[in-house]
Amino acid sequence: MYTTLAQAGLLPLVAATSQAGGGAQTPAARTPEQRVHVEQVLEIIPALPAVPVQPEDGAAASEDEQWRLERFKKYDPPVFSGLASDDALGFLEECHYILCTMGISRSSRVSFTAFQLRGATYELWRTYELDSPDKAASLTWIEFSELFLREFVPQSLRDVWCAEFEHLCQGAMTVSEYAIRYTRLSRHAPALVSTVRKRVCRFIEGLIPSISSSMARELEMDISY
C-alpha cells in the first residue's frame, strides 16, 4: 500500500474546464496534481486479496517458500507476544509494509506474519488453524487483520477508530496522507466499505470539494462494477 502511494504521488484530479466567449468548454491546463483518473483510487485503496495459511503440521514448505521466508526475516520484522506494551496495529502494518515492499506473494502474507507471533498469541493462532482448517486456509489479509485486532485491541479503542473513519475528511492533508489514513481506519469499519463501490465512493466524498466533484463525475462515467 505505502509503496503504491509513494509511486503514485497524489491522487489524480480531473482537469478543470474553461469556457471562452460563451462557446464550448475546453480543458484548462493541467497541473502535475491534475493527472489522475478515478481508476487509480482502486489502486490506492484496493480490496485486500485472499491469502492461504501456513502448511499443516508435517507438510514441508517448498524450497522457494523457505527462501522467501528467510528473505522476510532478514528485514527484521517485528514480533508480537500480546503484552500490554505491544502495538497490535503497528505490528500488522509493519509486517504488511515489509511484505509488500519485498514483493512477497499475496499467498504468503498471512503465513509469514503468523510466523512472527510468539507465546500465547501463537498458541491462539494454532488453535484457530486446528479448529477451523478450512476457514484458516482461505483467510484474506483483511479477515486475518480483523480477527487479530478483535483479539488484541480493546473494543473501546476500535469504536473510537470506527467513529473517526465515519467522519474522516481530507481537510489539510495531502491526498496521499488522506489515503493512508483512510486505509488504516477503514479496517475498523468493514460494514461501511463492504463493496468496491462503497469504498471508492466514501473515499471520494471525504476529499476536498475541488477534487471530489471532478472524481465523482468521472466515477459515474468511467467505473463499472
Biotite code that builds the C-alpha atoms (Angstrom):
import biotite.structure as struc

atoms = struc.array([
    struc.Atom([0.000, 0.000, 0.000], chain_id="A", res_id=1, res_name="MET", atom_name="CA", element="C"),
    struc.Atom([2.656, 2.523, 1.039], chain_id="A", res_id=2, res_name="TYR", atom_name="CA", element="C"),
    struc.Atom([4.800, 1.598, -1.945], chain_id="A", res_id=3, res_name="THR", atom_name="CA", element="C"),
    struc.Atom([1.849, 2.187, -4.252], chain_id="A", res_id=4, res_name="THR", atom_name="CA", element="C"),
    struc.Atom([1.220, 5.561, -2.668], chain_id="A", res_id=5, res_name="LEU", atom_name="CA", element="C"),
    struc.Atom([4.858, 6.535, -2.910], chain_id="A", res_id=6, res_name="ALA", atom_name="CA", element="C"),
    struc.Atom([4.933, 5.626, -6.568], chain_id="A", res_id=7, res_name="GLN", atom_name="CA", element="C"),
    struc.Atom([1.605, 7.238, -7.375], chain_id="A", res_id=8, res_name="ALA", atom_name="CA", element="C"),
    struc.Atom([2.240, 10.541, -5.625], chain_id="A", res_id=9, res_name="GLY", atom_name="CA", element="C"),
    struc.Atom([-1.034, 12.389, -5.224], chain_id="A", res_id=10, res_name="LEU", atom_name="CA", element="C"),
    struc.Atom([-4.343, 11.097, -6.429], chain_id="A", res_id=11, res_name="LEU", atom_name="CA", element="C"),
    struc.Atom([-5.284, 12.493, -9.777], chain_id="A", res_id=12, res_name="PRO", atom_name="CA", element="C"),
    struc.Atom([-7.543, 15.393, -10.429], chain_id="A", res_id=13, res_name="LEU", atom_name="CA", element="C"),
    struc.Atom([-9.741, 15.659, -13.498], chain_id="A", res_id=14, res_name="VAL", atom_name="CA", element="C"),
    struc.Atom([-8.662, 18.704, -15.423], chain_id="A", res_id=15, res_name="ALA", atom_name="CA", element="C"),
    struc.Atom([-10.818, 21.752, -14.916], chain_id="A", res_id=16, res_name="ALA", atom_name="CA", element="C"),
    struc.Atom([-12.610, 23.256, -17.906], chain_id="A", res_id=17, res_name="THR", atom_name="CA", element="C"),
    struc.Atom([-12.899, 26.821, -19.066], chain_id="A", res_id=18, res_name="SER", atom_name="CA", element="C"),
    struc.Atom([-15.423, 28.440, -21.313], chain_id="A", res_id=19, res_name="GLN", atom_name="CA", element="C"),
    struc.Atom([-14.348, 31.313, -23.517], chain_id="A", res_id=20, res_name="ALA", atom_name="CA", element="C"),
    struc.Atom([-16.830, 33.706, -25.103], chain_id="A", res_id=21, res_name="GLY", atom_name="CA", element="C"),
    struc.Atom([-19.841, 31.583, -24.329], chain_id="A", res_id=22, res_name="GLY", atom_name="CA", element="C"),
    struc.Atom([-18.601, 28.792, -26.577], chain_id="A", res_id=23, res_name="GLY", atom_name="CA", element="C"),
    struc.Atom([-17.968, 25.145, -25.819], chain_id="A", res_id=24, res_name="ALA", atom_name="CA", element="C"),
    struc.Atom([-15.954, 24.287, -22.780], chain_id="A", res_id=25, res_name="GLN", atom_name="CA", element="C"),
    struc.Atom([-12.303, 23.484, -23.369], chain_id="A", res_id=26, res_name="THR", atom_name="CA", element="C"),
    struc.Atom([-9.941, 21.731, -20.976], chain_id="A", res_id=27, res_name="PRO", atom_name="CA", element="C"),
    struc.Atom([-7.832, 24.033, -18.863], chain_id="A", res_id=28, res_name="ALA", atom_name="CA", element="C"),
    struc.Atom([-4.115, 23.386, -18.491], chain_id="A", res_id=29, res_name="ALA", atom_name="CA", element="C"),
    struc.Atom([-3.404, 20.566, -16.062], chain_id="A", res_id=30, res_name="ARG", atom_name="CA", element="C"),
    struc.Atom([-1.031, 20.901, -13.190], chain_id="A", res_id=31, res_name="THR", atom_name="CA", element="C"),
    struc.Atom([1.070, 17.863, -12.117], chain_id="A", res_id=32, res_name="PRO", atom_name="CA", element="C"),
    struc.Atom([-1.566, 17.093, -9.461], chain_id="A", res_id=33, res_name="GLU", atom_name="CA", element="C"),
    struc.Atom([-4.336, 17.042, -12.075], chain_id="A", res_id=34, res_name="GLN", atom_name="CA", element="C"),
    struc.Atom([-3.236, 13.973, -13.972], chain_id="A", res_id=35, res_name="ARG", atom_name="CA", element="C"),
    struc.Atom([-5.197, 11.368, -12.095], chain_id="A", res_id=36, res_name="VAL", atom_name="CA", element="C"),
    struc.Atom([-8.154, 9.228, -13.025], chain_id="A", res_id=37, res_name="HIS", atom_name="CA", element="C"),
    struc.Atom([-10.653, 7.549, -10.811], chain_id="A", res_id=38, res_name="VAL", atom_name="CA", element="C"),
    struc.Atom([-9.276, 4.108, -11.668], chain_id="A", res_id=39, res_name="GLU", atom_name="CA", element="C"),
    struc.Atom([-6.175, 4.946, -9.607], chain_id="A", res_id=40, res_name="GLN", atom_name="CA", element="C"),
    struc.Atom([-8.322, 5.219, -6.494], chain_id="A", res_id=41, res_name="VAL", atom_name="CA", element="C"),
    struc.Atom([-8.811, 1.465, -6.763], chain_id="A", res_id=42, res_name="LEU", atom_name="CA", element="C"),
    struc.Atom([-5.040, 1.017, -6.825], chain_id="A", res_id=43, res_name="GLU", atom_name="CA", element="C"),
    struc.Atom([-4.564, 3.145, -3.712], chain_id="A", res_id=44, res_name="ILE", atom_name="CA", element="C"),
    struc.Atom([-7.430, 1.642, -1.691], chain_id="A", res_id=45, res_name="ILE", atom_name="CA", element="C"),
    struc.Atom([-7.694, -1.878, -3.136], chain_id="A", res_id=46, res_name="PRO", atom_name="CA", element="C"),
    struc.Atom([-9.651, -4.799, -1.816], chain_id="A", res_id=47, res_name="ALA", atom_name="CA", element="C"),
    struc.Atom([-7.166, -6.920, 0.074], chain_id="A", res_id=48, res_name="LEU", atom_name="CA", element="C"),
    struc.Atom([-6.652, -10.322, -1.582], chain_id="A", res_id=49, res_name="PRO", atom_name="CA", element="C"),
    struc.Atom([-7.165, -13.837, -0.339], chain_id="A", res_id=50, res_name="ALA", atom_name="CA", element="C"),
    struc.Atom([-4.227, -15.441, 1.385], chain_id="A", res_id=51, res_name="VAL", atom_name="CA", element="C"),
    struc.Atom([-3.739, -19.095, 2.374], chain_id="A", res_id=52, res_name="PRO", atom_name="CA", element="C"),
    struc.Atom([-2.229, -20.079, 5.714], chain_id="A", res_id=53, res_name="VAL", atom_name="CA", element="C"),
    struc.Atom([0.869, -21.959, 6.733], chain_id="A", res_id=54, res_name="GLN", atom_name="CA", element="C"),
    struc.Atom([1.155, -25.624, 5.703], chain_id="A", res_id=55, res_name="PRO", atom_name="CA", element="C"),
    struc.Atom([-0.342, -28.192, 8.048], chain_id="A", res_id=56, res_name="GLU", atom_name="CA", element="C"),
    struc.Atom([1.965, -29.908, 10.517], chain_id="A", res_id=57, res_name="ASP", atom_name="CA", element="C"),
    struc.Atom([4.276, -32.278, 8.678], chain_id="A", res_id=58, res_name="GLY", atom_name="CA", element="C"),
    struc.Atom([3.783, -30.614, 5.318], chain_id="A", res_id=59, res_name="ALA", atom_name="CA", element="C"),
    struc.Atom([7.155, -29.374, 4.139], chain_id="A", res_id=60, res_name="ALA", atom_name="CA", element="C"),
    struc.Atom([7.167, -25.897, 2.652], chain_id="A", res_id=61, res_name="ALA", atom_name="CA", element="C"),
    struc.Atom([8.690, -25.653, -0.805], chain_id="A", res_id=62, res_name="SER", atom_name="CA", element="C"),
    struc.Atom([12.288, -24.571, -1.150], chain_id="A", res_id=63, res_name="GLU", atom_name="CA", element="C"),
    struc.Atom([11.076, -21.369, -2.787], chain_id="A", res_id=64, res_name="ASP", atom_name="CA", element="C"),
    struc.Atom([8.770, -20.651, 0.148], chain_id="A", res_id=65, res_name="GLU", atom_name="CA", element="C"),
    struc.Atom([11.592, -21.246, 2.625], chain_id="A", res_id=66, res_name="GLN", atom_name="CA", element="C"),
    struc.Atom([13.855, -18.919, 0.658], chain_id="A", res_id=67, res_name="TRP", atom_name="CA", element="C"),
    struc.Atom([11.233, -16.156, 0.691], chain_id="A", res_id=68, res_name="ARG", atom_name="CA", element="C"),
    struc.Atom([10.696, -16.618, 4.417], chain_id="A", res_id=69, res_name="LEU", atom_name="CA", element="C"),
    struc.Atom([14.434, -16.248, 5.012], chain_id="A", res_id=70, res_name="GLU", atom_name="CA", element="C"),
    struc.Atom([14.397, -13.032, 2.979], chain_id="A", res_id=71, res_name="ARG", atom_name="CA", element="C"),
    struc.Atom([11.491, -11.747, 5.058], chain_id="A", res_id=72, res_name="PHE", atom_name="CA", element="C"),
    struc.Atom([13.332, -12.499, 8.314], chain_id="A", res_id=73, res_name="LYS", atom_name="CA", element="C"),
    struc.Atom([16.393, -10.551, 7.136], chain_id="A", res_id=74, res_name="LYS", atom_name="CA", element="C"),
    struc.Atom([14.269, -7.386, 7.169], chain_id="A", res_id=75, res_name="TYR", atom_name="CA", element="C"),
    struc.Atom([13.900, -7.842, 10.935], chain_id="A", res_id=76, res_name="ASP", atom_name="CA", element="C"),
    struc.Atom([10.074, -7.827, 11.026], chain_id="A", res_id=77, res_name="PRO", atom_name="CA", element="C"),
    struc.Atom([8.521, -7.174, 14.446], chain_id="A", res_id=78, res_name="PRO", atom_name="CA", element="C"),
    struc.Atom([7.280, -9.963, 16.698], chain_id="A", res_id=79, res_name="VAL", atom_name="CA", element="C"),
    struc.Atom([4.065, -9.894, 18.690], chain_id="A", res_id=80, res_name="PHE", atom_name="CA", element="C"),
    struc.Atom([3.547, -11.553, 22.071], chain_id="A", res_id=81, res_name="SER", atom_name="CA", element="C"),
    struc.Atom([0.286, -9.918, 23.161], chain_id="A", res_id=82, res_name="GLY", atom_name="CA", element="C"),
    struc.Atom([1.852, -7.954, 26.007], chain_id="A", res_id=83, res_name="LEU", atom_name="CA", element="C"),
    struc.Atom([0.179, -4.736, 27.155], chain_id="A", res_id=84, res_name="ALA", atom_name="CA", element="C"),
    struc.Atom([3.090, -2.785, 25.703], chain_id="A", res_id=85, res_name="SER", atom_name="CA", element="C"),
    struc.Atom([2.751, -4.387, 22.237], chain_id="A", res_id=86, res_name="ASP", atom_name="CA", element="C"),
    struc.Atom([1.209, -2.308, 19.448], chain_id="A", res_id=87, res_name="ASP", atom_name="CA", element="C"),
    struc.Atom([-1.112, -4.710, 17.611], chain_id="A", res_id=88, res_name="ALA", atom_name="CA", element="C"),
    struc.Atom([-1.974, -2.356, 14.761], chain_id="A", res_id=89, res_name="LEU", atom_name="CA", element="C"),
    struc.Atom([1.635, -1.261, 14.358], chain_id="A", res_id=90, res_name="GLY", atom_name="CA", element="C"),
    struc.Atom([2.721, -4.911, 14.205], chain_id="A", res_id=91, res_name="PHE", atom_name="CA", element="C"),
    struc.Atom([0.279, -5.673, 11.381], chain_id="A", res_id=92, res_name="LEU", atom_name="CA", element="C"),
    struc.Atom([1.144, -2.561, 9.420], chain_id="A", res_id=93, res_name="GLU", atom_name="CA", element="C"),
    struc.Atom([4.906, -3.018, 9.664], chain_id="A", res_id=94, res_name="GLU", atom_name="CA", element="C"),
    struc.Atom([4.733, -6.678, 8.624], chain_id="A", res_id=95, res_name="CYS", atom_name="CA", element="C"),
    struc.Atom([2.432, -5.845, 5.733], chain_id="A", res_id=96, res_name="HIS", atom_name="CA", element="C"),
    struc.Atom([4.665, -2.982, 4.610], chain_id="A", res_id=97, res_name="TYR", atom_name="CA", element="C"),
    struc.Atom([7.764, -5.197, 4.600], chain_id="A", res_id=98, res_name="ILE", atom_name="CA", element="C"),
    struc.Atom([5.950, -7.955, 2.709], chain_id="A", res_id=99, res_name="LEU", atom_name="CA", element="C"),
    struc.Atom([4.653, -5.557, 0.061], chain_id="A", res_id=100, res_name="CYS", atom_name="CA", element="C"),
    struc.Atom([7.995, -3.777, -0.275], chain_id="A", res_id=101, res_name="THR", atom_name="CA", element="C"),
    struc.Atom([9.779, -7.099, -0.780], chain_id="A", res_id=102, res_name="MET", atom_name="CA", element="C"),
    struc.Atom([7.213, -8.222, -3.338], chain_id="A", res_id=103, res_name="GLY", atom_name="CA", element="C"),
    struc.Atom([6.274, -11.290, -1.291], chain_id="A", res_id=104, res_name="ILE", atom_name="CA", element="C"),
    struc.Atom([3.381, -13.039, -2.982], chain_id="A", res_id=105, res_name="SER", atom_name="CA", element="C"),
    struc.Atom([-0.090, -12.447, -1.604], chain_id="A", res_id=106, res_name="ARG", atom_name="CA", element="C"),
    struc.Atom([-0.389, -16.171, -0.964], chain_id="A", res_id=107, res_name="SER", atom_name="CA", element="C"),
    struc.Atom([2.290, -15.992, 1.733], chain_id="A", res_id=108, res_name="SER", atom_name="CA", element="C"),
    struc.Atom([1.490, -12.780, 3.626], chain_id="A", res_id=109, res_name="ARG", atom_name="CA", element="C"),
    struc.Atom([-0.767, -14.231, 6.331], chain_id="A", res_id=110, res_name="VAL", atom_name="CA", element="C"),
    struc.Atom([1.501, -17.223, 6.992], chain_id="A", res_id=111, res_name="SER", atom_name="CA", element="C"),
    struc.Atom([4.657, -15.076, 7.117], chain_id="A", res_id=112, res_name="PHE", atom_name="CA", element="C"),
    struc.Atom([3.009, -12.661, 9.564], chain_id="A", res_id=113, res_name="THR", atom_name="CA", element="C"),
    struc.Atom([1.759, -15.536, 11.713], chain_id="A", res_id=114, res_name="ALA", atom_name="CA", element="C"),
    struc.Atom([5.363, -16.759, 11.836], chain_id="A", res_id=115, res_name="PHE", atom_name="CA", element="C"),
    struc.Atom([6.136, -13.627, 13.890], chain_id="A", res_id=116, res_name="GLN", atom_name="CA", element="C"),
    struc.Atom([3.639, -14.483, 16.656], chain_id="A", res_id=117, res_name="LEU", atom_name="CA", element="C"),
    struc.Atom([5.080, -15.546, 19.979], chain_id="A", res_id=118, res_name="ARG", atom_name="CA", element="C"),
    struc.Atom([3.863, -17.215, 23.168], chain_id="A", res_id=119, res_name="GLY", atom_name="CA", element="C"),
    struc.Atom([0.130, -17.155, 23.793], chain_id="A", res_id=120, res_name="ALA", atom_name="CA", element="C"),
    struc.Atom([-0.610, -15.330, 20.542], chain_id="A", res_id=121, res_name="THR", atom_name="CA", element="C"),
    struc.Atom([0.958, -18.143, 18.537], chain_id="A", res_id=122, res_name="TYR", atom_name="CA", element="C"),
    struc.Atom([-0.996, -20.726, 20.544], chain_id="A", res_id=123, res_name="GLU", atom_name="CA", element="C"),
    struc.Atom([-4.227, -18.869, 19.745], chain_id="A", res_id=124, res_name="LEU", atom_name="CA", element="C"),
    struc.Atom([-3.371, -18.891, 16.051], chain_id="A", res_id=125, res_name="TRP", atom_name="CA", element="C"),
    struc.Atom([-2.512, -22.591, 16.045], chain_id="A", res_id=126, res_name="ARG", atom_name="CA", element="C"),
    struc.Atom([-5.761, -23.358, 17.858], chain_id="A", res_id=127, res_name="THR", atom_name="CA", element="C"),
    struc.Atom([-7.688, -21.438, 15.198], chain_id="A", res_id=128, res_name="TYR", atom_name="CA", element="C"),
    struc.Atom([-5.880, -23.322, 12.435], chain_id="A", res_id=129, res_name="GLU", atom_name="CA", element="C"),
    struc.Atom([-6.620, -26.692, 14.020], chain_id="A", res_id=130, res_name="LEU", atom_name="CA", element="C"),
    struc.Atom([-10.239, -25.916, 14.916], chain_id="A", res_id=131, res_name="ASP", atom_name="CA", element="C"),
    struc.Atom([-11.148, -24.252, 11.614], chain_id="A", res_id=132, res_name="SER", atom_name="CA", element="C"),
    struc.Atom([-8.734, -25.517, 8.954], chain_id="A", res_id=133, res_name="PRO", atom_name="CA", element="C"),
    struc.Atom([-10.989, -24.587, 6.024], chain_id="A", res_id=134, res_name="ASP", atom_name="CA", element="C"),
    struc.Atom([-11.543, -21.032, 7.275], chain_id="A", res_id=135, res_name="LYS", atom_name="CA", element="C"),
    struc.Atom([-7.883, -20.614, 8.129], chain_id="A", res_id=136, res_name="ALA", atom_name="CA", element="C"),
    struc.Atom([-6.852, -21.798, 4.668], chain_id="A", res_id=137, res_name="ALA", atom_name="CA", element="C"),
    struc.Atom([-8.978, -19.169, 2.920], chain_id="A", res_id=138, res_name="SER", atom_name="CA", element="C"),
    struc.Atom([-8.376, -16.159, 5.176], chain_id="A", res_id=139, res_name="LEU", atom_name="CA", element="C"),
    struc.Atom([-7.826, -12.906, 3.335], chain_id="A", res_id=140, res_name="THR", atom_name="CA", element="C"),
    struc.Atom([-5.402, -10.374, 4.783], chain_id="A", res_id=141, res_name="TRP", atom_name="CA", element="C"),
    struc.Atom([-8.249, -8.120, 5.883], chain_id="A", res_id=142, res_name="ILE", atom_name="CA", element="C"),
    struc.Atom([-10.018, -11.037, 7.576], chain_id="A", res_id=143, res_name="GLU", atom_name="CA", element="C"),
    struc.Atom([-6.817, -12.004, 9.355], chain_id="A", res_id=144, res_name="PHE", atom_name="CA", element="C"),
    struc.Atom([-6.339, -8.369, 10.423], chain_id="A", res_id=145, res_name="SER", atom_name="CA", element="C"),
    struc.Atom([-9.874, -8.140, 11.783], chain_id="A", res_id=146, res_name="GLU", atom_name="CA", element="C"),
    struc.Atom([-9.511, -11.376, 13.760], chain_id="A", res_id=147, res_name="LEU", atom_name="CA", element="C"),
    struc.Atom([-6.177, -10.202, 15.122], chain_id="A", res_id=148, res_name="PHE", atom_name="CA", element="C"),
    struc.Atom([-7.384, -6.732, 16.110], chain_id="A", res_id=149, res_name="LEU", atom_name="CA", element="C"),
    struc.Atom([-10.572, -8.059, 17.709], chain_id="A", res_id=150, res_name="ARG", atom_name="CA", element="C"),
    struc.Atom([-8.430, -10.263, 19.907], chain_id="A", res_id=151, res_name="GLU", atom_name="CA", element="C"),
    struc.Atom([-5.709, -7.791, 20.861], chain_id="A", res_id=152, res_name="PHE", atom_name="CA", element="C"),
    struc.Atom([-7.168, -4.264, 20.594], chain_id="A", res_id=153, res_name="VAL", atom_name="CA", element="C"),
    struc.Atom([-9.799, -3.157, 23.149], chain_id="A", res_id=154, res_name="PRO", atom_name="CA", element="C"),
    struc.Atom([-13.300, -2.694, 21.757], chain_id="A", res_id=155, res_name="GLN", atom_name="CA", element="C"),
    struc.Atom([-13.425, 0.832, 23.166], chain_id="A", res_id=156, res_name="SER", atom_name="CA", element="C"),
    struc.Atom([-10.394, 1.827, 21.081], chain_id="A", res_id=157, res_name="LEU", atom_name="CA", element="C"),
    struc.Atom([-11.762, 0.171, 17.957], chain_id="A", res_id=158, res_name="ARG", atom_name="CA", element="C"),
    struc.Atom([-15.030, 2.078, 18.441], chain_id="A", res_id=159, res_name="ASP", atom_name="CA", element="C"),
    struc.Atom([-13.061, 5.332, 18.547], chain_id="A", res_id=160, res_name="VAL", atom_name="CA", element="C"),
    struc.Atom([-11.291, 4.441, 15.292], chain_id="A", res_id=161, res_name="TRP", atom_name="CA", element="C"),
    struc.Atom([-14.593, 3.453, 13.648], chain_id="A", res_id=162, res_name="CYS", atom_name="CA", element="C"),
    struc.Atom([-16.172, 6.785, 14.605], chain_id="A", res_id=163, res_name="ALA", atom_name="CA", element="C"),
    struc.Atom([-13.123, 8.629, 13.317], chain_id="A", res_id=164, res_name="GLU", atom_name="CA", element="C"),
    struc.Atom([-13.426, 6.822, 9.993], chain_id="A", res_id=165, res_name="PHE", atom_name="CA", element="C"),
    struc.Atom([-17.102, 7.733, 9.678], chain_id="A", res_id=166, res_name="GLU", atom_name="CA", element="C"),
    struc.Atom([-16.214, 11.434, 9.898], chain_id="A", res_id=167, res_name="HIS", atom_name="CA", element="C"),
    struc.Atom([-12.894, 11.317, 8.070], chain_id="A", res_id=168, res_name="LEU", atom_name="CA", element="C"),
    struc.Atom([-12.277, 14.147, 5.585], chain_id="A", res_id=169, res_name="CYS", atom_name="CA", element="C"),
    struc.Atom([-9.164, 15.223, 3.725], chain_id="A", res_id=170, res_name="GLN", atom_name="CA", element="C"),
    struc.Atom([-9.047, 18.697, 5.271], chain_id="A", res_id=171, res_name="GLY", atom_name="CA", element="C"),
    struc.Atom([-5.463, 19.996, 5.304], chain_id="A", res_id=172, res_name="ALA", atom_name="CA", element="C"),
    struc.Atom([-3.946, 16.608, 4.469], chain_id="A", res_id=173, res_name="MET", atom_name="CA", element="C"),
    struc.Atom([-2.439, 15.830, 1.077], chain_id="A", res_id=174, res_name="THR", atom_name="CA", element="C"),
    struc.Atom([-4.341, 13.220, -0.902], chain_id="A", res_id=175, res_name="VAL", atom_name="CA", element="C"),
    struc.Atom([-1.635, 10.675, -0.143], chain_id="A", res_id=176, res_name="SER", atom_name="CA", element="C"),
    struc.Atom([-1.846, 11.365, 3.599], chain_id="A", res_id=177, res_name="GLU", atom_name="CA", element="C"),
    struc.Atom([-5.635, 11.124, 3.425], chain_id="A", res_id=178, res_name="TYR", atom_name="CA", element="C"),
    struc.Atom([-5.431, 7.811, 1.509], chain_id="A", res_id=179, res_name="ALA", atom_name="CA", element="C"),
    struc.Atom([-3.103, 6.331, 4.128], chain_id="A", res_id=180, res_name="ILE", atom_name="CA", element="C"),
    struc.Atom([-5.347, 7.470, 6.977], chain_id="A", res_id=181, res_name="ARG", atom_name="CA", element="C"),
    struc.Atom([-8.439, 6.230, 5.139], chain_id="A", res_id=182, res_name="TYR", atom_name="CA", element="C"),
    struc.Atom([-6.951, 2.779, 4.587], chain_id="A", res_id=183, res_name="THR", atom_name="CA", element="C"),
    struc.Atom([-5.743, 2.490, 8.172], chain_id="A", res_id=184, res_name="ARG", atom_name="CA", element="C"),
    struc.Atom([-9.095, 3.431, 9.718], chain_id="A", res_id=185, res_name="LEU", atom_name="CA", element="C"),
    struc.Atom([-11.335, 1.604, 7.225], chain_id="A", res_id=186, res_name="SER", atom_name="CA", element="C"),
    struc.Atom([-10.322, -1.804, 8.599], chain_id="A", res_id=187, res_name="ARG", atom_name="CA", element="C"),
    struc.Atom([-12.197, -0.890, 11.787], chain_id="A", res_id=188, res_name="HIS", atom_name="CA", element="C"),
    struc.Atom([-15.439, -0.181, 9.901], chain_id="A", res_id=189, res_name="ALA", atom_name="CA", element="C"),
    struc.Atom([-15.764, -3.077, 7.419], chain_id="A", res_id=190, res_name="PRO", atom_name="CA", element="C"),
    struc.Atom([-19.544, -2.640, 7.079], chain_id="A", res_id=191, res_name="ALA", atom_name="CA", element="C"),
    struc.Atom([-19.008, 0.822, 5.620], chain_id="A", res_id=192, res_name="LEU", atom_name="CA", element="C"),
    struc.Atom([-16.632, -0.404, 2.897], chain_id="A", res_id=193, res_name="VAL", atom_name="CA", element="C"),
    struc.Atom([-18.048, -3.844, 2.174], chain_id="A", res_id=194, res_name="SER", atom_name="CA", element="C"),
    struc.Atom([-18.007, -3.375, -1.618], chain_id="A", res_id=195, res_name="THR", atom_name="CA", element="C"),
    struc.Atom([-15.647, -1.720, -4.075], chain_id="A", res_id=196, res_name="VAL", atom_name="CA", element="C"),
    struc.Atom([-18.225, 0.960, -4.863], chain_id="A", res_id=197, res_name="ARG", atom_name="CA", element="C"),
    struc.Atom([-18.806, 1.796, -1.204], chain_id="A", res_id=198, res_name="LYS", atom_name="CA", element="C"),
    struc.Atom([-15.088, 2.001, -0.581], chain_id="A", res_id=199, res_name="ARG", atom_name="CA", element="C"),
    struc.Atom([-14.431, 4.286, -3.559], chain_id="A", res_id=200, res_name="VAL", atom_name="CA", element="C"),
    struc.Atom([-17.495, 6.484, -3.037], chain_id="A", res_id=201, res_name="CYS", atom_name="CA", element="C"),
    struc.Atom([-16.729, 7.084, 0.628], chain_id="A", res_id=202, res_name="ARG", atom_name="CA", element="C"),
    struc.Atom([-13.116, 7.868, -0.246], chain_id="A", res_id=203, res_name="PHE", atom_name="CA", element="C"),
    struc.Atom([-14.200, 10.439, -2.848], chain_id="A", res_id=204, res_name="ILE", atom_name="CA", element="C"),
    struc.Atom([-16.781, 12.009, -0.519], chain_id="A", res_id=205, res_name="GLU", atom_name="CA", element="C"),
    struc.Atom([-14.050, 12.769, 2.000], chain_id="A", res_id=206, res_name="GLY", atom_name="CA", element="C"),
    struc.Atom([-11.866, 14.657, -0.483], chain_id="A", res_id=207, res_name="LEU", atom_name="CA", element="C"),
    struc.Atom([-11.903, 18.436, -0.670], chain_id="A", res_id=208, res_name="ILE", atom_name="CA", element="C"),
    struc.Atom([-14.713, 19.705, -2.981], chain_id="A", res_id=209, res_name="PRO", atom_name="CA", element="C"),
    struc.Atom([-12.414, 20.778, -5.831], chain_id="A", res_id=210, res_name="SER", atom_name="CA", element="C"),
    struc.Atom([-11.180, 17.187, -6.146], chain_id="A", res_id=211, res_name="ILE", atom_name="CA", element="C"),
    struc.Atom([-14.237, 15.175, -5.112], chain_id="A", res_id=212, res_name="SER", atom_name="CA", element="C"),
    struc.Atom([-16.614, 16.840, -7.589], chain_id="A", res_id=213, res_name="SER", atom_name="CA", element="C"),
    struc.Atom([-14.356, 16.062, -10.545], chain_id="A", res_id=214, res_name="SER", atom_name="CA", element="C"),
    struc.Atom([-13.741, 12.496, -9.428], chain_id="A", res_id=215, res_name="MET", atom_name="CA", element="C"),
    struc.Atom([-17.422, 11.892, -8.719], chain_id="A", res_id=216, res_name="ALA", atom_name="CA", element="C"),
    struc.Atom([-18.255, 12.820, -12.334], chain_id="A", res_id=217, res_name="ARG", atom_name="CA", element="C"),
    struc.Atom([-15.548, 10.510, -13.597], chain_id="A", res_id=218, res_name="GLU", atom_name="CA", element="C"),
    struc.Atom([-16.819, 7.749, -11.341], chain_id="A", res_id=219, res_name="LEU", atom_name="CA", element="C"),
    struc.Atom([-20.245, 7.913, -12.950], chain_id="A", res_id=220, res_name="GLU", atom_name="CA", element="C"),
    struc.Atom([-18.799, 7.913, -16.472], chain_id="A", res_id=221, res_name="MET", atom_name="CA", element="C"),
    struc.Atom([-15.882, 5.509, -16.265], chain_id="A", res_id=222, res_name="ASP", atom_name="CA", element="C"),
    struc.Atom([-16.251, 2.946, -13.465], chain_id="A", res_id=223, res_name="ILE", atom_name="CA", element="C"),
    struc.Atom([-18.201, -0.273, -13.915], chain_id="A", res_id=224, res_name="SER", atom_name="CA", element="C"),
    struc.Atom([-18.736, -2.749, -11.079], chain_id="A", res_id=225, res_name="TYR", atom_name="CA", element="C"),
])
